[in-house]
Amino acid sequence: MTPSPAGYSVRLAAARAALADLADRVGTPGLAAAATLPGLLAAVDQHAATLRDLLGEDDRGPSPIGLAGYADGLRDMAGDLGWRLPQPEQVDWTRAPWLLVRLVAVCQLAATTSR
C-alpha cells in the first residue's frame, strides 16, 4: 500500500466537512426535489456523469477532496459575480439554475464515494 501524502487525512476531513455542509444546504433538498421532478433528476444525473469524467481517477469516482475543491471553486467564482447560495425554501426546483444543479450533482457523487 502506498503511503498517503503528508496532511492527506486533514485535507480529507476538511473536504468531508465541506461536503456535509453543502449537502445540508443544497444536496439533500435538491435530491428530495429531484425524486419528484424527473427533469431535475435527469439534469442532476447528467451533471454527475460529467463530473465523474472530469474529476474521476481511473475506475474510481471523484475523491471527496476533488469534489470539495471543485464545489468551492464554483462557489467562489459565482460569488465574485454576486451569486449567493440560496436558502432551500427559496428555490423553485423546477427552474433551478445550472450552478445549483451542478452543486446538487456534487453532493450526489459525494454521497456515493467510498473514499
C-alpha positions in Angstrom: 0.0 0.0 0.0 1.3 3.4 -1.0 1.6 5.9 1.9 -0.7 8.9 1.8 0.9 12.3 1.3 1.6 14.4 4.3 -1.6 16.1 5.5 -3.9 13.9 3.5 -6.0 12.9 6.4 -6.5 16.6 7.4 -7.4 17.6 3.8 -9.8 14.6 3.6 -11.5 15.5 6.9 -11.9 19.1 5.8 -13.3 18.0 2.4 -15.8 15.7 4.0 -16.9 18.5 6.4 -17.3 21.0 3.5 -19.3 18.4 1.5 -21.5 17.6 4.5 -22.3 21.3 4.9 -23.1 21.6 1.2 -25.3 18.5 1.4 -27.3 20.0 4.3 -27.7 23.3 2.5 -28.4 22.2 -1.1 -27.8 18.5 -1.7 -30.5 16.9 0.5 -33.2 19.4 -0.5 -32.2 19.2 -4.2 -32.1 15.4 -4.3 -35.5 15.3 -2.5 -36.9 17.6 -5.2 -35.3 15.5 -7.9 -37.1 12.4 -6.6 -40.4 14.1 -7.6 -39.2 16.0 -10.6 -38.0 13.7 -13.4 -36.5 16.6 -15.4 -34.4 17.8 -12.4 -33.3 14.2 -11.7 -32.2 13.8 -15.3 -30.2 17.1 -15.2 -28.6 16.1 -11.9 -27.6 12.7 -13.4 -26.1 14.4 -16.5 -24.1 16.8 -14.3 -22.9 13.9 -12.2 -21.8 11.9 -15.2 -19.8 15.0 -16.5 -18.2 15.4 -13.1 -17.2 11.7 -12.9 -15.5 12.1 -16.3 -13.9 15.5 -15.3 -12.8 14.6 -11.8 -12.7 10.8 -11.7 -9.5 8.9 -11.1 -9.0 5.7 -13.1 -12.0 3.5 -12.5 -12.8 5.2 -9.2 -15.1 8.1 -9.0 -14.0 11.6 -7.8 -12.4 11.9 -4.4 -14.0 13.9 -1.7 -11.0 16.3 -1.9 -11.6 16.8 -5.6 -15.3 17.2 -5.2 -15.0 19.7 -2.4 -12.3 21.7 -4.2 -14.5 21.8 -7.4 -17.6 23.0 -5.4 -15.5 25.6 -3.6 -14.2 26.9 -6.9 -17.6 27.1 -8.4 -19.0 29.0 -5.4 -16.0 31.3 -5.3 -16.3 32.2 -9.0 -20.1 32.7 -8.7 -19.6 34.7 -5.5 -17.3 37.0 -7.4 -20.2 37.6 -9.8 -22.6 38.4 -7.0 -24.3 34.9 -6.6 -25.0 33.6 -3.2 -26.2 30.1 -2.3 -30.0 30.4 -1.7 -31.9 29.0 1.2 -33.5 25.7 0.1 -37.0 27.0 0.7 -36.4 29.9 -1.7 -35.5 27.6 -4.6 -38.0 26.8 -7.4 -36.5 23.4 -8.2 -38.5 23.3 -11.5 -36.3 26.2 -12.6 -33.1 25.6 -10.7 -30.1 27.4 -12.3 -27.2 25.4 -13.8 -24.9 26.2 -10.8 -27.4 24.9 -8.2 -28.0 21.7 -10.2 -24.2 21.2 -10.5 -23.8 21.6 -6.8 -26.5 19.0 -6.2 -24.7 16.7 -8.5 -21.5 17.2 -6.5 -23.5 16.2 -3.4 -24.9 13.1 -5.2 -21.4 12.0 -6.1 -20.1 12.7 -2.6 -22.8 10.5 -1.1 -21.8 7.6 -3.2 -18.0 7.8 -2.9 -16.4 5.3 -0.6 -13.1 7.0 -0.1 
